[in-house]
């Protein structure tokens, strides 16, 4: 669909805050090679700042789990129909779907059938959920860009073009964590005991996890009233939801004086904290690269969990990315029924008390995994996009 009389046109759809960050890094590299390129689609503040014309906000795609998606299905279907038709009318040289596979793969497949080249950036977790999806993903995407080294071989088994490009976060985050600088940036005392808390970047995650995380923190506060709790929230909208949940929490008067709440700044909090409790997902990968003690605690809705169990959809015994990449239980995971205030507090207590154990048994592996993913990912991804559409800088 490329033409010689106009600049390169790239459509991009990013779902939620992590996709917004990754998409913005890719956009910057594409623009470096093609300064006059035009970008449009669905994005958040990072993509908007990078120069993309946002036809809708990425937050509109930020729903989690089967039951949550069903509740929002009419709106999501309407948005998908509108955006795919607008992209086709815009006639881009390529459409890039960043994450949000439930939404993006349908858009990509529809556009691919109409002659638009398509790329899916961030492979869905085919290593964990139903490997046979790889073949269906190939029906939507001409090429899949993978963040993790184990993924291309899975796609190759199903005849799908896929490339490991590394992870942009691995390039962005320093190999040696700057703890003092992070605390200074957050106005946290250098000698305080700091608990990090990342209860998710989606509203549904926040509702499911924040009250439990807060109750765990309250247990620790009763033992150590000097404890500080640093909470980075992904967006102002998430901040409003957090305030409502905190106001309704029975331990709010105990918690409030200890809380330091930030809009974004997740990496600084992960680096500054003595230990962090966080939702499974990209935050666990960021915590791995911050190389600080962490506890992953996660719960999905009972309806979603029942469906997953009933149909045997989950094919892994480990859930968080540090453990998946390490191939073993490197960091504590408290999933579903084990995601309780008491068990979270117990693991955090252990993490705060045994730093030498962490440095001896966990830290070397975290550092090696960070290095493995450090591949100048945005540059590699941009090169792969341009190679697919036959355009060179």
GIGI-V33889 format. One record per residue. RES is the residue in one letter. SS is DSSP state (hx for helix, st for strand, lp for the rest). PSI is psi as a letter, one per 40 degrees, with the letter a starting at -180 (none if undefined). OMEGA is omega in whole degrees, 0 to 359 (999 if undefined). Layout:
res->RES ss->SS psi->PSI omega->OMEGA
res->RES ss->SS psi->PSI omega->OMEGA
This chain:
res->X ss->lp psi->e omega->182
res->X ss->lp psi->i omega->177
res->X ss->lp psi->i omega->184
res->X ss->lp psi->e omega->187
res->X ss->lp psi->e omega->179
res->X ss->lp psi->i omega->178
res->X ss->lp psi->i omega->174
res->X ss->lp psi->h omega->179
res->X ss->st psi->h omega->181
res->X ss->st psi->h omega->174
res->X ss->st psi->i omega->184
res->X ss->st psi->h omega->175
res->X ss->st psi->h omega->179
res->X ss->st psi->h omega->177
res->X ss->lp psi->h omega->177
res->X ss->hx psi->a omega->192
res->X ss->hx psi->d omega->181
res->X ss->hx psi->d omega->177
res->X ss->hx psi->d omega->177
res->X ss->hx psi->d omega->179
res->X ss->hx psi->d omega->181
res->X ss->hx psi->d omega->178
res->X ss->hx psi->d omega->180
res->X ss->hx psi->d omega->178
res->X ss->hx psi->d omega->177
res->X ss->hx psi->d omega->180
res->X ss->hx psi->d omega->181
res->X ss->hx psi->d omega->180
res->X ss->hx psi->d omega->177
res->X ss->hx psi->d omega->180
res->X ss->hx psi->d omega->178
res->X ss->hx psi->d omega->179
res->X ss->hx psi->d omega->180
res->X ss->lp psi->g omega->185
res->X ss->lp psi->d omega->182
res->X ss->lp psi->e omega->181
res->X ss->lp psi->i omega->179
res->X ss->st psi->h omega->183
res->X ss->st psi->h omega->178
res->X ss->st psi->i omega->178
res->X ss->st psi->a omega->180
res->X ss->st psi->h omega->181
res->X ss->st psi->i omega->178
res->X ss->lp psi->a omega->186
res->X ss->hx psi->d omega->181
res->X ss->hx psi->d omega->178
res->X ss->hx psi->d omega->177
res->X ss->hx psi->d omega->179
res->X ss->hx psi->d omega->180
res->X ss->lp psi->e omega->174
res->X ss->lp psi->e omega->178
res->X ss->lp psi->i omega->173
res->X ss->st psi->h omega->185
res->X ss->st psi->h omega->178
res->X ss->st psi->e omega->175
res->X ss->st psi->i omega->183
res->X ss->st psi->h omega->180
res->X ss->hx psi->d omega->181
res->X ss->hx psi->d omega->180
res->X ss->hx psi->e omega->180
res->X ss->hx psi->e omega->189
res->X ss->lp psi->g omega->172
res->X ss->lp psi->i omega->188
res->X ss->lp psi->h omega->173
res->X ss->lp psi->i omega->185
res->X ss->hx psi->d omega->183
res->X ss->hx psi->d omega->179
res->X ss->hx psi->d omega->179
res->X ss->hx psi->d omega->180
res->X ss->hx psi->d omega->180
res->X ss->hx psi->d omega->183
res->X ss->hx psi->e omega->190
res->X ss->hx psi->d omega->181
res->X ss->hx psi->d omega->179
res->X ss->hx psi->d omega->182
res->X ss->hx psi->d omega->178
res->X ss->hx psi->d omega->178
res->X ss->hx psi->d omega->179
res->X ss->hx psi->d omega->181
res->X ss->hx psi->d omega->179
res->X ss->hx psi->d omega->182
res->X ss->hx psi->d omega->186
res->X ss->hx psi->d omega->181
res->X ss->hx psi->d omega->179
res->X ss->hx psi->d omega->178
res->X ss->hx psi->d omega->178
res->X ss->hx psi->d omega->180
res->X ss->hx psi->d omega->179
res->X ss->hx psi->d omega->180
res->X ss->hx psi->d omega->179
res->X ss->lp psi->g omega->179
res->X ss->lp psi->i omega->174
res->X ss->lp psi->d omega->178
res->X ss->st psi->i omega->173
res->X ss->st psi->h omega->180
res->X ss->st psi->h omega->174
res->X ss->st psi->h omega->180
res->X ss->st psi->h omega->179
res->X ss->lp psi->a omega->180
res->X ss->lp psi->f omega->187
res->X ss->hx psi->d omega->181
res->X ss->hx psi->d omega->179
res->X ss->hx psi->d omega->190
res->X ss->hx psi->d omega->185
res->X ss->hx psi->d omega->176
res->X ss->hx psi->d omega->177
res->X ss->hx psi->d omega->181
res->X ss->hx psi->d omega->182
res->X ss->hx psi->d omega->180
res->X ss->hx psi->d omega->180
res->X ss->hx psi->d omega->179
res->X ss->hx psi->d omega->178
res->X ss->lp psi->e omega->181
res->X ss->lp psi->e omega->171
res->X ss->lp psi->e omega->177
res->X ss->lp psi->h omega->174
res->X ss->lp psi->i omega->186
res->X ss->st psi->i omega->177
res->X ss->st psi->h omega->172
res->X ss->st psi->h omega->183
res->X ss->st psi->h omega->187
res->X ss->lp psi->g omega->178
res->X ss->lp psi->h omega->167
res->X ss->lp psi->i omega->188
res->X ss->lp psi->g omega->181
res->X ss->lp psi->e omega->177
res->X ss->lp psi->e omega->183
res->X ss->lp psi->d omega->186
res->X ss->st psi->h omega->168
res->X ss->lp psi->g omega->181
res->X ss->lp psi->d omega->183
res->X ss->lp psi->e omega->175
res->X ss->hx psi->d omega->183
res->X ss->hx psi->d omega->180
res->X ss->hx psi->d omega->178
res->X ss->hx psi->d omega->178
res->X ss->hx psi->d omega->177
res->X ss->hx psi->d omega->176
res->X ss->hx psi->d omega->180
res->X ss->hx psi->d omega->189
res->X ss->lp psi->h omega->173
res->X ss->lp psi->d omega->179
res->X ss->st psi->i omega->175
res->X ss->st psi->h omega->176
res->X ss->st psi->h omega->188
res->X ss->st psi->h omega->179
res->X ss->lp psi->e omega->188
res->X ss->lp psi->i omega->191
res->X ss->lp psi->d omega->183
res->X ss->lp psi->e omega->190
res->X ss->hx psi->d omega->184
res->X ss->hx psi->d omega->181
res->X ss->hx psi->d omega->178
res->X ss->hx psi->d omega->178
res->X ss->hx psi->d omega->180
res->X ss->hx psi->d omega->178
res->X ss->lp psi->d omega->181
res->X ss->lp psi->e omega->175
res->X ss->lp psi->f omega->183
res->X ss->lp psi->h omega->178
res->X ss->lp psi->h omega->180
res->X ss->st psi->i omega->181
res->X ss->st psi->h omega->173
res->X ss->st psi->h omega->182
res->X ss->lp psi->e omega->187
res->X ss->lp psi->a omega->184
res->X ss->lp psi->h omega->180
res->X ss->hx psi->d omega->179
res->X ss->hx psi->d omega->179
res->X ss->hx psi->d omega->177
res->X ss->hx psi->d omega->187
res->X ss->hx psi->d omega->186
res->X ss->lp psi->h omega->184
res->X ss->lp psi->i omega->178
res->X ss->lp psi->d omega->177
res->X ss->lp psi->h omega->182
res->X ss->lp psi->h omega->182
res->X ss->lp psi->g omega->187
res->X ss->hx psi->d omega->182
res->X ss->hx psi->d omega->179
res->X ss->hx psi->d omega->180
res->X ss->hx psi->d omega->179
res->X ss->hx psi->d omega->179
res->X ss->hx psi->d omega->180
res->X ss->hx psi->d omega->182
res->X ss->lp psi->e omega->183
res->X ss->lp psi->f omega->176
res->X ss->lp psi->h omega->181
res->X ss->lp psi->i omega->183
res->X ss->lp psi->d omega->185
res->X ss->lp psi->e omega->181
res->X ss->lp psi->i omega->169
res->X ss->lp psi->h omega->187
res->X ss->st psi->h omega->173
res->X ss->st psi->h omega->173
res->X ss->st psi->i omega->180
res->X ss->st psi->h omega->179
res->X ss->st psi->g omega->186
res->X ss->lp psi->e omega->175
res->X ss->lp psi->i omega->182
res->X ss->lp psi->e omega->179
res->X ss->lp psi->i omega->179
res->X ss->hx psi->d omega->181
res->X ss->hx psi->d omega->176
res->X ss->hx psi->d omega->183
res->X ss->hx psi->d omega->179
res->X ss->hx psi->d omega->183
res->X ss->hx psi->d omega->192
res->X ss->hx psi->d omega->188
res->X ss->hx psi->d omega->180
res->X ss->hx psi->d omega->179
res->X ss->hx psi->d omega->179
res->X ss->hx psi->d omega->180
res->X ss->hx psi->d omega->178
res->X ss->hx psi->d omega->176
res->X ss->hx psi->d omega->179
res->X ss->hx psi->d omega->179
res->X ss->hx psi->d omega->177
res->X ss->hx psi->d omega->180
res->X ss->hx psi->d omega->179
res->X ss->hx psi->d omega->178
res->X ss->hx psi->d omega->177
res->X ss->hx psi->d omega->181
res->X ss->lp psi->g omega->183
res->X ss->lp psi->e omega->180
res->X ss->lp psi->e omega->181
res->X ss->lp psi->h omega->174
res->X ss->st psi->i omega->183
res->X ss->st psi->h omega->181
res->X ss->st psi->h omega->185
res->X ss->st psi->h omega->174
res->X ss->st psi->h omega->180
res->X ss->st psi->i omega->194
res->X ss->lp psi->d omega->185
res->X ss->lp psi->i omega->174
res->X ss->hx psi->d omega->179
res->X ss->hx psi->d omega->177
res->X ss->hx psi->d omega->179
res->X ss->hx psi->d omega->179
res->X ss->hx psi->d omega->178
res->X ss->hx psi->d omega->179
res->X ss->hx psi->d omega->182
res->X ss->hx psi->d omega->179
res->X ss->hx psi->d omega->179
res->X ss->hx psi->d omega->179
res->X ss->hx psi->d omega->181
res->X ss->hx psi->d omega->182
res->X ss->lp psi->e omega->185
res->X ss->lp psi->h omega->183
res->X ss->lp psi->d omega->181
res->X ss->lp psi->f omega->187
res->X ss->hx psi->d omega->182
res->X ss->hx psi->d omega->175
res->X ss->hx psi->d omega->187
res->X ss->hx psi->d omega->192
res->X ss->hx psi->d omega->181
res->X ss->lp psi->d omega->183
res->X ss->lp psi->e omega->188
res->X ss->st psi->h omega->171
res->X ss->st psi->h omega->186
res->X ss->st psi->h omega->183
res->X ss->st psi->i omega->169
res->X ss->st psi->h omega->188
res->X ss->lp psi->a omega->181
res->X ss->lp psi->f omega->181
res->X ss->hx psi->d omega->183
res->X ss->hx psi->d omega->178
res->X ss->hx psi->d omega->179
res->X ss->hx psi->d omega->180
res->X ss->hx psi->d omega->180
res->X ss->hx psi->d omega->184
res->X ss->hx psi->d omega->189
res->X ss->lp psi->i omega->172
res->X ss->lp psi->d omega->173
res->X ss->st psi->i omega->183
res->X ss->st psi->i omega->169
res->X ss->st psi->h omega->187
res->X ss->st psi->i omega->175
res->X ss->lp psi->i omega->176
res->X ss->lp psi->i omega->181
res->X ss->lp psi->a omega->183
res->X ss->hx psi->d omega->180
res->X ss->hx psi->d omega->179
res->X ss->hx psi->d omega->177
res->X ss->hx psi->d omega->177
res->X ss->hx psi->d omega->178
res->X ss->hx psi->d omega->177
res->X ss->hx psi->d omega->182
res->X ss->hx psi->d omega->173
res->X ss->hx psi->e omega->173
res->X ss->lp psi->f omega->177
res->X ss->lp psi->i omega->181
res->X ss->lp psi->i omega->182
res->X ss->st psi->i omega->171
res->X ss->st psi->h omega->177
res->X ss->st psi->h omega->178
res->X ss->st psi->h omega->186
res->X ss->st psi->i omega->178
res->X ss->lp psi->h omega->172
res->X ss->lp psi->i omega->184
res->X ss->lp psi->i omega->180
res->X ss->hx psi->d omega->180
res->X ss->hx psi->d omega->179
res->X ss->hx psi->d omega->182
res->X ss->hx psi->d omega->180
res->X ss->hx psi->d omega->179
res->X ss->hx psi->d omega->179
res->X ss->hx psi->d omega->181
res->X ss->hx psi->d omega->184
res->X ss->hx psi->d omega->184
res->X ss->lp psi->e omega->177
res->X ss->lp psi->f omega->187
res->X ss->lp psi->d omega->184
res->X ss->st psi->h omega->186
res->X ss->lp psi->f omega->182
res->X ss->lp psi->i omega->176
res->X ss->lp psi->e omega->176
res->X ss->lp psi->i omega->191
res->X ss->lp psi->d omega->185
res->X ss->lp psi->i omega->186
res->X ss->hx psi->d omega->177
res->X ss->hx psi->d omega->180
res->X ss->hx psi->d omega->178
res->X ss->hx psi->d omega->182
res->X ss->hx psi->d omega->180
res->X ss->hx psi->d omega->182
res->X ss->lp psi->e omega->179
res->X ss->lp psi->i omega->181
res->X ss->lp psi->g omega->183
res->X ss->lp psi->d omega->182
res->X ss->lp psi->i omega->182
res->X ss->st psi->h omega->175
res->X ss->st psi->h omega->177
res->X ss->st psi->g omega->188
res->X ss->st psi->i omega->174
res->X ss->hx psi->b omega->185
res->X ss->hx psi->d omega->179
res->X ss->hx psi->e omega->178
res->X ss->lp psi->g omega->182
res->X ss->lp psi->i omega->179
res->X ss->hx psi->d omega->184
res->X ss->hx psi->d omega->181
res->X ss->hx psi->d omega->176
res->X ss->hx psi->d omega->179
res->X ss->hx psi->d omega->179
res->X ss->hx psi->d omega->180
res->X ss->hx psi->d omega->178
res->X ss->hx psi->d omega->177
res->X ss->hx psi->d omega->179
res->X ss->hx psi->d omega->181
res->X ss->hx psi->d omega->181
res->X ss->hx psi->d omega->185
res->X ss->hx psi->e omega->189
res->X ss->lp psi->g omega->181
res->X ss->hx psi->d omega->181
res->X ss->hx psi->d omega->177
res->X ss->hx psi->d omega->177
res->X ss->hx psi->d omega->182
res->X ss->hx psi->d omega->182
res->X ss->hx psi->d omega->191
res->X ss->hx psi->e omega->186
res->X ss->lp psi->d omega->187
res->X ss->hx psi->d omega->181
res->X ss->hx psi->d omega->179
res->X ss->hx psi->d omega->177
res->X ss->hx psi->d omega->180
res->X ss->hx psi->d omega->180
res->X ss->hx psi->d omega->178
res->X ss->hx psi->d omega->176
res->X ss->hx psi->d omega->181
res->X ss->hx psi->d omega->180
res->X ss->hx psi->d omega->182
res->X ss->hx psi->e omega->185
res->X ss->lp psi->g omega->189
res->X ss->lp psi->e omega->187
res->X ss->lp psi->f omega->193
res->X ss->hx psi->d omega->183
res->X ss->hx psi->d omega->178
res->X ss->hx psi->d omega->179
res->X ss->hx psi->d omega->180
res->X ss->hx psi->d omega->179
res->X ss->hx psi->d omega->178
res->X ss->hx psi->d omega->180
res->X ss->hx psi->d omega->177
res->X ss->hx psi->d omega->184
res->X ss->hx psi->d omega->177
res->X ss->hx psi->d omega->182
res->X ss->hx psi->d omega->183
res->X ss->hx psi->e omega->175
res->X ss->lp psi->f omega->179
res->X ss->lp psi->h omega->178
res->X ss->lp psi->i omega->180
res->X ss->lp psi->none omega->999
